[in-house]
Amino acid sequence: MSLNATPRGERTHIAVFGRTNVGKSSVVNAMTGQETAVVSPVRGTTTDPVYKAMELLPLGPVVLIDTAGLDDEGTLGELRKQKTRELIHRADLALLVIDATEGADEFYRELLADLRHQNIPVIGVLNKIDAIADADAVRADVNAQLGLECVAFSAAAATGVAALKKAIVAACPAEEDRFRIVGDLVSPGDVVVLVVPIDKAAPKGRLILPQQQTIRDLLESDAVAVVTKEHELKATLERLGAKPRLVITDSQAFLKVAADTPKDVPLTSFSILFARHKGDLNELVRGARAVENLRDGDHVLIAEACTHHQQSDDIGTVKIPRWLRQVTGKQLHIEHVSGSSYPPDLSRYALIVHCGACMLGRRAMLHRLSEALAAGVPIVNYGVLIAYIHGVFPRAIELFPSAMLAWEESDNEAK
């Protein structure tokens, strides 16, 4: 992937919800100007969610998500509905598509209430408006029933597209700091050294996504990014002639990098930066403390948001389980899950260890955090855990005052 391409996890997620056959896929196609989603009069044509990335100025990069109808029927229909409901937790904005020939009913009122309960902005899309005689009256009636201002739309006649785009932009105002990962920690001209190991786990011919995004953010901030490998770090720092503002390392090289970085140079990791960028660093720092409380027989869940080819020394399935057993000396039952959802019962776990969430949006990661905390289970991410296990705390989080406070408070509670 190129450095100027916005990854899905950084795009505004706009999910399209509604009954089957109301024209959700047609709305997506009209918005993108492409035959992105399959359109058919057959009910239940859309099964798995369909994602389409696009630019929506002045908002910026977005991803439209076409979904199965939430009134789908049958065994497969229930599975499709479950997949659609999972998307609610990832949506930054919801488009509620209503068939103008059928109007709104209790189904839509309940769905709207659910979306609003989760603080998701909602735009009503009254589709097939060309198929009714008194469009203004029907629109006014639906607006009154739902307490929602709907956009008059016709995918078939290609009308209402501009109005819908304008409504989306108004509902999701652009945020200047949306993509900031490290930019708020540096000033123009600052030198930042990035430590990027090139080993068998590194993807061939490219950098991993958090590394790419961090470099891009530094360039956007007019800082200077110096990239080196862990074994060349010491020589790189000597050649700079002046101390860098910051050293950022891959978490797996923390020990080596901490030893070679002068104590008065701030040090953190890509994963810790993403813990702050995508989730709640303070809560993840508190979660690291739970490692001290693990007991023989405890269950630990290692959760990854995406699926990737596992190497012989894979971080999630091999290294972290090994480090946890070594540092605790306990017989732990370690389970793994990948994808967009957790196992149904989280309460049986003593700890959840989550990946860096580079493929998740912030809302999705915050939801996963909230699910863990609601079940009473502490949660930590890879980078925070690795820094803690390798004894790099509190140095790895000293750049972040609120995280330091959370660490000190958890330390006092432990005592």
C-alpha positions as CSV (number, residue, x, y, z in Angstrom):
1,M,0.0,0.0,0.0
2,S,1.3,3.5,-0.8
3,L,2.0,6.1,1.8
4,N,-0.7,8.4,0.4
5,A,-3.5,5.8,0.5
6,T,-5.8,6.1,3.5
7,P,-6.3,2.7,5.1
8,R,-9.8,1.5,6.0
9,G,-9.2,1.8,9.7
10,E,-8.6,5.6,9.3
11,R,-11.7,6.3,7.1
12,T,-15.0,7.5,8.4
13,H,-17.2,4.4,8.4
14,I,-20.7,5.0,6.9
15,A,-22.9,2.0,7.3
16,V,-26.2,1.6,5.4
17,F,-29.0,-0.1,7.3
18,G,-32.6,-0.9,6.7
19,R,-35.1,-3.7,5.7
20,T,-34.3,-6.1,2.9
21,N,-35.0,-4.9,-0.6
22,V,-35.4,-1.2,0.3
23,G,-32.6,-0.3,-2.1
24,K,-29.5,-0.1,0.3
25,S,-27.2,-1.5,-2.4
26,S,-28.7,0.9,-5.0
27,V,-28.0,3.8,-2.6
28,V,-24.3,2.7,-2.3
29,N,-24.0,2.4,-6.1
30,A,-25.5,5.8,-6.6
31,M,-23.2,7.4,-4.0
32,T,-20.0,5.8,-5.5
33,G,-21.1,6.1,-9.2
34,Q,-20.1,2.5,-9.6
35,E,-21.8,-0.9,-9.6
36,T,-20.1,-1.6,-6.3
37,A,-22.9,-3.8,-4.8
38,V,-25.0,-6.4,-6.5
39,V,-28.6,-5.2,-7.1
40,S,-31.5,-7.5,-7.5
41,P,-35.3,-7.6,-6.8
42,V,-34.7,-10.8,-5.0
43,R,-34.9,-10.3,-1.2
44,G,-31.7,-10.9,0.7
45,T,-29.4,-10.4,-2.2
46,T,-26.8,-8.7,0.0
47,T,-25.3,-11.4,2.4
48,D,-21.9,-10.3,3.7
49,P,-21.1,-6.6,4.2
50,V,-19.7,-4.9,1.1
51,Y,-17.1,-2.2,1.7
52,K,-16.4,0.6,-0.8
53,A,-13.8,3.3,-0.1
54,M,-14.2,6.7,-1.7
55,E,-13.3,10.4,-1.2
56,L,-16.1,12.7,0.0
57,L,-14.9,16.3,0.0
58,P,-14.5,18.3,2.1
59,L,-15.0,15.4,4.6
60,G,-12.2,13.4,3.1
61,P,-11.7,9.6,3.0
62,V,-14.8,7.5,3.9
63,V,-15.9,3.9,3.5
64,L,-19.5,3.0,2.6
65,I,-20.7,-0.3,4.0
66,D,-23.6,-2.1,2.4
67,T,-25.4,-4.5,4.7
68,A,-27.9,-7.3,4.8
69,G,-31.5,-6.3,5.8
70,L,-32.1,-6.4,9.5
71,D,-35.5,-8.1,8.9
72,D,-33.9,-11.1,7.1
73,E,-35.5,-14.4,7.8
74,G,-34.5,-18.0,8.2
75,T,-31.3,-19.6,9.7
76,L,-29.0,-17.9,7.2
77,G,-31.0,-14.7,7.6
78,E,-30.3,-14.7,11.3
79,L,-26.5,-15.1,10.7
80,R,-26.7,-12.2,8.2
81,K,-28.5,-10.0,10.7
82,Q,-25.9,-10.8,13.3
83,K,-23.1,-9.7,10.9
84,T,-25.1,-6.5,10.2
85,R,-25.6,-5.7,13.9
86,E,-21.9,-6.1,14.6
87,L,-21.3,-3.3,12.1
88,I,-23.3,-0.9,14.3
89,H,-20.4,-0.8,16.7
90,R,-18.0,0.2,13.9
91,A,-20.2,2.9,12.3
92,D,-19.3,6.5,12.6
93,L,-22.5,7.4,10.8
94,A,-25.6,5.4,9.8
95,L,-27.7,5.8,6.7
96,L,-31.2,4.6,7.5
97,V,-32.7,3.6,4.1
98,I,-36.5,3.6,4.0
99,D,-38.7,2.5,1.0
100,A,-40.9,5.5,0.2
101,T,-43.7,3.2,-1.0
102,E,-43.9,1.5,2.3
103,G,-43.0,4.2,4.8
104,A,-41.7,3.9,8.3
105,D,-42.9,1.6,11.0
106,E,-42.0,0.2,14.5
107,F,-39.0,-1.6,13.0
108,Y,-37.4,1.7,11.9
109,R,-38.3,3.4,15.2
110,E,-36.6,0.7,17.2
111,L,-33.5,0.6,14.9
112,L,-33.2,4.4,15.1
113,A,-33.5,4.3,18.9
114,D,-30.7,1.7,19.0
115,L,-28.4,3.8,16.8
116,R,-29.1,6.9,18.9
117,H,-28.5,5.0,22.1
118,Q,-25.0,4.3,20.9
119,N,-24.5,7.9,19.9
120,I,-24.2,7.2,16.2
121,P,-25.4,10.1,14.0
122,V,-28.2,9.0,11.7
123,I,-29.4,10.3,8.3
124,G,-32.7,9.1,6.9
125,V,-32.7,8.2,3.2
126,L,-36.2,8.0,1.7
127,N,-35.5,5.9,-1.3
128,K,-37.8,5.2,-4.3
129,I,-39.3,8.7,-4.0
130,D,-39.9,8.7,-7.7
131,A,-42.4,5.9,-7.3
132,I,-45.0,7.9,-5.3
133,A,-47.3,10.7,-6.4
134,D,-47.1,13.0,-3.4
135,A,-43.5,12.8,-2.4
136,D,-43.5,15.9,-0.2
137,A,-46.4,14.6,1.9
138,V,-44.9,11.1,2.3
139,R,-41.5,12.6,3.3
140,A,-43.2,14.9,5.9
141,D,-45.1,11.9,7.3
142,V,-42.0,9.8,7.6
143,N,-40.0,12.6,9.2
144,A,-42.7,13.1,11.8
145,Q,-43.0,9.4,12.6
146,L,-39.2,9.0,13.2
147,G,-38.3,12.5,14.4
148,L,-35.7,12.4,11.7
149,E,-35.1,14.6,8.7
150,C,-34.9,12.3,5.7
151,V,-33.3,13.0,2.4
152,A,-35.5,12.4,-0.6
153,F,-33.7,10.0,-2.8
154,S,-34.1,7.9,-6.0
155,A,-31.4,5.5,-6.9
156,A,-33.3,4.6,-10.1
157,A,-33.6,8.2,-11.2
158,A,-30.2,9.2,-9.7
159,T,-31.7,12.1,-7.7
160,G,-30.9,13.1,-4.2
161,V,-27.2,12.1,-4.4
162,A,-25.9,15.7,-4.0
163,A,-28.3,16.3,-1.1
164,L,-27.3,13.1,0.7
165,K,-23.6,13.9,0.3
166,K,-24.2,17.3,1.7
167,A,-26.1,15.8,4.7
168,I,-23.2,13.4,5.3
169,V,-20.6,16.1,5.4
170,A,-22.8,18.2,7.8
171,A,-23.2,15.2,10.1
172,C,-19.5,14.4,10.1
173,P,-17.6,17.6,10.3
174,A,-13.9,17.2,9.3
175,E,-11.5,17.0,12.2
176,E,-8.1,18.5,11.7
177,D,-6.4,16.1,14.1
178,R,-8.2,13.0,12.9
179,F,-5.0,11.3,11.6
180,R,-2.6,12.5,14.3
181,I,-0.6,9.6,15.6
182,V,2.6,11.4,16.8
183,G,2.3,14.9,15.2
184,D,1.1,16.5,18.5
185,L,4.3,15.3,20.2
186,V,6.8,17.0,17.7
187,S,7.5,20.4,16.3
188,P,8.5,21.3,12.7
189,G,12.2,20.4,12.2
190,D,12.3,17.8,15.0
191,V,14.2,14.6,14.2
192,V,12.4,11.4,15.1
193,V,14.2,8.1,14.8
194,L,12.0,5.1,13.8
195,V,13.4,1.6,14.6
196,V,12.0,-0.9,12.1
197,P,13.3,-4.5,12.4
198,I,13.5,-6.3,9.1
199,D,13.2,-10.0,10.1
200,K,11.2,-13.0,8.9
201,A,8.0,-11.4,10.4
202,A,8.4,-8.2,8.3
203,P,6.3,-8.2,5.1
204,K,8.3,-8.5,1.9
205,G,8.9,-5.2,0.1
206,R,7.0,-2.9,2.4
207,L,6.6,-1.6,5.9
208,I,3.7,-2.6,8.2
209,L,0.7,-0.2,8.4
210,P,1.5,1.5,11.7
211,Q,5.0,2.3,10.5
212,Q,3.8,3.7,7.2
213,Q,1.1,5.9,9.0
214,T,3.6,7.2,11.6
215,I,6.0,8.2,8.9
216,R,3.3,10.0,7.0
217,D,2.1,11.8,10.1
218,L,5.7,13.0,10.8
219,L,6.0,14.3,7.3
220,E,2.7,16.1,7.6
221,S,4.0,17.7,10.8
222,D,7.2,18.9,9.0
223,A,9.3,16.7,11.2
224,V,12.3,14.7,10.0
225,A,11.9,10.9,10.0
226,V,15.0,8.8,10.2
227,V,14.4,5.1,9.8
228,T,16.9,2.5,10.9
229,K,17.1,-1.1,12.2
230,E,17.6,-2.0,15.8
231,H,21.2,-3.2,15.3
232,E,22.1,0.1,13.6
233,L,20.4,2.4,16.1
234,K,23.4,3.1,18.2
235,A,25.5,4.2,15.2
236,T,22.6,6.1,13.8
237,L,22.2,8.2,17.0
238,E,25.9,8.9,17.0
239,R,25.9,10.1,13.4
240,L,23.0,12.5,14.0
241,G,25.2,14.9,15.9
242,A,22.3,16.0,18.1
243,K,19.8,14.2,20.2
244,P,16.5,13.3,18.5
245,R,13.2,14.5,19.8
246,L,11.9,11.0,20.1
247,V,12.7,7.3,19.3
248,I,9.9,5.1,18.3
249,T,10.4,1.4,18.1
250,D,8.7,-1.8,17.1
251,S,7.6,-3.3,20.4
252,Q,9.5,-6.5,19.8
253,A,12.8,-4.6,19.8
254,F,12.1,-2.7,23.0
255,L,14.9,-4.3,25.1
256,K,17.6,-3.6,22.5
257,V,16.4,-0.2,21.7
258,A,16.0,0.9,25.3
259,A,19.6,-0.2,26.0
260,D,20.9,1.8,23.1
261,T,18.8,5.0,23.5
262,P,20.2,7.6,26.0
263,K,18.0,7.9,29.1
264,D,17.3,11.6,28.3
265,V,15.8,10.8,24.9
266,P,12.1,9.9,25.1
267,L,11.2,6.4,23.9
268,T,7.9,4.7,23.0
269,S,6.6,2.2,20.4
270,F,4.3,2.2,17.4
271,S,1.9,0.1,19.2
272,I,1.7,2.4,22.2
273,L,1.1,5.3,19.9
274,F,-1.8,3.4,18.3
275,A,-3.2,2.5,21.7
276,R,-3.6,6.2,22.2
277,H,-4.7,6.9,18.6
278,K,-7.3,4.1,18.3
279,G,-8.4,3.4,21.9
280,D,-7.8,4.4,25.5
281,L,-4.2,4.3,26.4
282,N,-5.0,4.9,30.1
283,E,-7.2,1.9,30.3
284,L,-4.7,-0.3,28.5
285,V,-2.0,0.8,30.9
286,R,-4.2,-0.2,33.8
287,G,-4.7,-3.6,32.1
288,A,-1.0,-4.3,32.1
289,R,-1.1,-4.4,35.9
290,A,-3.4,-7.4,35.8
291,V,-0.4,-9.5,34.7
292,E,0.8,-9.5,38.3
293,N,-2.5,-11.0,39.4
294,L,-2.6,-14.0,37.0
295,R,-2.9,-17.4,38.7
296,D,-2.5,-21.0,37.7
297,G,-5.4,-22.1,35.5
298,D,-6.4,-18.6,34.5
299,H,-7.7,-18.1,30.9
300,V,-6.1,-15.4,28.8
301,L,-7.6,-14.3,25.5
302,I,-5.3,-13.0,22.7
303,A,-7.4,-11.1,20.2
304,E,-6.4,-9.9,16.8
305,A,-8.6,-7.7,14.6
306,C,-7.4,-9.2,11.3
307,T,-6.2,-12.6,10.0
308,H,-2.6,-12.9,8.8
309,H,-0.2,-15.7,7.9
310,Q,1.5,-16.9,11.0
311,Q,5.2,-17.2,11.2
312,S,7.1,-19.8,13.3
313,D,7.7,-17.2,15.9
314,D,4.4,-15.3,15.6
315,I,3.9,-12.4,18.1
316,G,0.4,-13.3,19.1
317,T,0.4,-17.1,19.1
318,V,4.0,-17.8,20.1
319,K,5.9,-14.9,21.7
320,I,3.3,-13.3,23.9
321,P,2.1,-16.6,25.4
322,R,5.8,-17.5,26.0
323,W,6.6,-14.2,27.7
324,L,3.4,-14.3,29.8
325,R,4.3,-17.8,31.1
326,Q,7.9,-16.8,31.8
327,V,7.1,-13.5,33.6
328,T,4.3,-15.0,35.7
329,G,5.6,-18.5,36.2
330,K,2.0,-19.7,36.0
331,Q,0.2,-22.4,34.1
332,L,-2.1,-20.3,31.9
333,H,-4.8,-21.4,29.4
334,I,-4.2,-19.1,26.4
335,E,-6.8,-18.8,23.7
336,H,-6.7,-16.9,20.4
337,V,-9.4,-15.2,18.3
338,S,-9.2,-13.2,15.2
339,G,-11.7,-11.1,13.4
340,S,-14.3,-8.5,14.3
341,S,-15.9,-10.1,17.3
342,Y,-15.0,-11.7,20.7
343,P,-16.2,-15.1,22.0
344,P,-19.7,-14.8,23.5
345,D,-18.6,-15.1,27.2
346,L,-15.8,-12.9,28.2
347,S,-16.3,-13.2,31.9
348,R,-14.2,-16.4,32.1
349,Y,-11.0,-14.6,31.1
350,A,-8.6,-13.1,33.6
351,L,-7.0,-10.9,30.9
352,I,-7.5,-9.9,27.2
353,V,-4.5,-9.0,25.2
354,H,-5.5,-7.1,22.0
355,C,-3.5,-6.3,18.9
356,G,-2.6,-2.8,17.9
357,A,-5.9,-2.4,16.1
358,C,-4.3,-0.8,12.9
359,M,-7.2,-2.3,10.9
360,L,-9.9,-1.1,13.2
361,G,-11.5,2.3,13.4
362,R,-11.4,4.1,16.7
363,R,-15.1,3.5,17.4
364,A,-14.7,-0.2,16.8
365,M,-11.7,-0.4,19.1
366,L,-13.4,1.6,21.8
367,H,-16.4,-0.8,21.6
368,R,-14.1,-3.8,22.1
369,L,-12.6,-2.1,25.1
370,S,-16.0,-1.4,26.5
371,E,-17.1,-5.0,26.0
372,A,-14.1,-6.2,28.0
373,L,-14.7,-3.7,30.8
374,A,-18.4,-4.5,31.0
375,A,-17.5,-8.1,31.5
376,G,-15.1,-7.1,34.3
377,V,-12.0,-8.2,32.4
378,P,-8.8,-6.1,32.2
379,I,-7.5,-5.5,28.7
380,V,-4.1,-4.5,27.4
381,N,-2.6,-4.2,23.9
382,Y,0.5,-5.8,22.5
383,G,2.8,-2.8,22.7
384,V,1.8,-1.8,26.3
385,L,2.1,-5.5,27.4
386,I,5.5,-6.0,25.8
387,A,6.9,-2.8,27.4
388,Y,5.6,-3.9,30.8
389,I,6.9,-7.5,30.5
390,H,10.3,-6.3,29.4
391,G,10.6,-3.8,32.2
392,V,10.5,-0.7,29.9
393,F,7.7,0.9,32.0
394,P,7.3,3.7,32.9
395,R,9.8,5.0,30.3
396,A,7.6,3.9,27.4
397,I,4.6,6.0,28.5
398,E,6.3,9.1,30.1
399,L,5.4,11.2,27.1
400,F,1.7,10.8,28.1
401,P,0.9,12.4,31.4
402,S,-2.6,10.9,31.8
403,A,-1.2,7.4,31.1
404,M,1.5,8.0,33.7
405,L,-1.1,9.0,36.2
406,A,-3.1,5.8,35.4
407,W,0.0,3.8,35.9
408,E,0.8,5.4,39.3
409,E,-2.8,5.0,40.5
410,S,-2.8,1.3,39.5
411,D,0.6,0.9,41.3
412,N,-0.9,2.4,44.5
413,E,-3.9,0.2,44.2
414,A,-1.7,-2.9,43.8
415,K,0.1,-1.9,47.0
